[in-house]
Amino acid sequence: MIVQAIETDAFDYVNLHWYYIFQRNWPAIEAATHHDMGVFIISPSNKGGMLYHAPQKLINLCAPLSPMVFNNLFCLNHPQVHTLSVGAAKPTDFDEHLKTFDLLDRADEILPPIIERLEQAAIDALGADWYHTWTVGLPHWSETPDDVNLETILWLRNLAIAYDMTEYGKMRYNLLGQGGHWFPGKRLQDGNVGKFATALQASPHRDRIPTLLKETHDLLGGEAVKRLSQSAN
């Protein structure tokens, strides 16, 4: 839908969620580049992983950069990206972000070893087969019982297991069902994970996924939360 909107040539710029842990919107960035549009990245520090409260494992993997600076540099090292909307609450919140500018000319030197560590940590924690194929055959959320967003739930599990991003996972998991079109689909509504068997027939992991869904719900489940814009009202 985003790409279709871009292709109308009715807009000058686009706001997108795109950062290291979530790169699904890259086709939209490519389309925006083709149509000479500005690309603004929304919430790279909050929705990009609650990087201002990053877990120690992620901090270690991103060293010598902070996770926040790593993510900024990852985004800005793609010339198709023009602006990061960092959502600072007070002037001092910019201090860590400003460290990114001195590193822009060295991004091609600094980023690869960090990305390699992050990828290897995920493979070590999740297994190579799962890491490379977990999205294969997953149904769209609108094609699952109760509109459960299986891909998002499993993605949040991956982050929690690979990088100890459990608090981020809880925040996002419990937003499912409350996020509207910005964060569509729902979390698990009950313990009947067997009802997804038909929807998972195309997945090479169809036998494992029901158990993983239940484990993820137990790990991340809690009180439903509202979007940031809703909670401020």
N, C-alpha and C positions, 0 to 999 in steps of 0.2 A: 504493500500500500504506500509506503514511504517513497519507493522508487517511482511508482506511478504518479504520485504527486509531483515529484521532482521533474518528471518528463513532460509535465504540462507547460513548463517554462513560465509559470505564473509567479514564481518566487525568486527572491534574490539570495536567500540563505536558508540553511536548515539547521535545526537543533537536534542533536542525536546523542543517544547513549552508545558510547564506544570507548573502550579502554582495554587494558591488558586482559582482565579476566572475562571480558565480554566483547567479542569481536564480530558478532553476527551481523552488525549493521554495515560492514565494510562495503557490500554492494551498493548501498545507498550513498556512501561517501564517494565511491567511484562514479556513480551517476551524477552527483552534485558537481564533481570536478569536470565532467564532460559538459555540463550545462553552465559552467563558469559561476557556480554559486559559492557563497561563503559557507564554511562548515564550523559550527560551534559544538563543542563537546559538553554535554550536560553533566554536571555533578561527578567529575572524575574522582574526587576524593571520598564522597559519601557513597553514592551508588556504585562507585568503582571499587568498593571494598572496605568502607569505614576506615580509611587509611590513616586517619589521625589517631585511631586507637588500634593500630595493627597488632596482631599477635606476634609473639617473639619469634616464632618459626619464620614468619614472613619477613620480619625485620632482618633476621640472619641471612635469608636467601637473597635479599635485595642489597645487602652491604656491598660496597661502602656507601651506597645511597640509602636514604630512607625510602620506604615503600611509596610515599607520596611523591617524592622527587623522581623516583624510577618511573612511576606511572605517567607523570607529566612529560618526562623526557621520551618515553615510549610513544605517547600521542603526538607530541610536537616534532618528533623525528620523521613523521610522515608529512611531506609537504602539502598533501591534500587537506590537512587539518590546520585551521587558522587560529582558532580561539578556544581557550579552556574557560568554562564558567565555573569558578571554584567555590562560589557560595560562602565567602568569608563572612563571619558574624561580627568581627572586630578587626581593626587595622593590623594587629599583631598576627592574625591568622595568615597574612600574606608572607610572613617571614620565611617559612619553610619553602613555600612555592617559589620565592624569588631566587632560591639557590639553583633552580633549574637553568636560568639564563646563562650562567657561566659555563654550563656543560653542553650547550647546544652544538658547539663546533666539534665536540669530542664524542657525540652520541654513538657514532658507528664503532667507536673503540670501547665505550663503556657498557653499552647495552647487551651485546651478544653473550658475554659470560654470565650475566645475571639471568637472561632469558633461558640459557642452557641449564642453569641450576634450577630454575623454577620448573622447567619441563621435566628434568630428571627426577626432581622431588615428587612431582605428580605421578610419574611412571612408577617410581619406587613404592609409593603409597597405594596406588590404584591398580597397578598391573598394566603392562604395555598394551595388551589386547583391549582392555576396557578403555584406556586412555585414547587409543586411536579410533575406536569404533563405537563408543557408547551412544552416539546420536543416530546411528544407522537404524532405519526402520521405525523410529519413534513417531507416533501419530501426533498430528496437530491437536492442541488442547480441545478444540471444538469437536473432535472426533473420538473423545474418550468419555466413559461414563462420568457423569456429574461435572463435566468440563474440567477435570483435574489436569493441571499442566505438568505432565510427566517430565518433559525435558527440563523445565526450570527446577523442579524438585531434585532431579538427579544432578543437575549442574551445581546446585547449592550443596549437595552431599559431597561432590567432588572437591569443592573448595574447602569444606570443613575437614575432610579427611586428608587432603594433600597439604594444606597450608594452615590448619588449625583456625580457619575463619568461621568458627562456630557462631560467634555473636552476630557477625554479618549475616550468616545463614538464617539465624532466628529472625532477624529484622525483616529480611526479604521473604522468607517462607510464610511468616504470619501476616504479610501484606497481601498474599494471594487471596483473591476473592474480594479485596477492598481497593485494588489499584486501578480499576476501570481499564480503558484501552491502553494505558501506559504500561500496565503490568497485568496482562490478562490471564484468565484461567483461575483455577481454585486449588487450594491445598487438599490433602486427604480429608474427607468428611467422616469416615468411619474406618473400622479395621478390616473391611472386606476388600483386600487387595487382589483376591482371586478374580474379581469382576473385570480386571484389565487384560485377562488372558487373550481375548479375541483381538483387542486393539493392538496387542504387542506381537502379533504373529509374524510381522516382517522384521522384528528385531533379533539379531543373533544372540542377544542376552535375555530373551523372553522368559527363560526359566529362572533367572536370577533376580530380575527387576522387581517382581512383587515383594520379595523379602527385603530388597534394598529400600523400597518405598516405605515399608513399615519401619525399618531401622531409621530412616531419615525423619519420619514423623516423630518417632520417640526422641531423636536427638535434637530436633529443631522446633518441635511443636510448642505452642503456648498460647497466650492471648492474641487474638486478632489485633492488628495495628492499622492505623490510618496512614494515608500518604502525608508527607510533610506539609503540603499545602492545605490539607484538610485539618490536620491537628493544630494549625496556627489560627484557625477560625473559631 
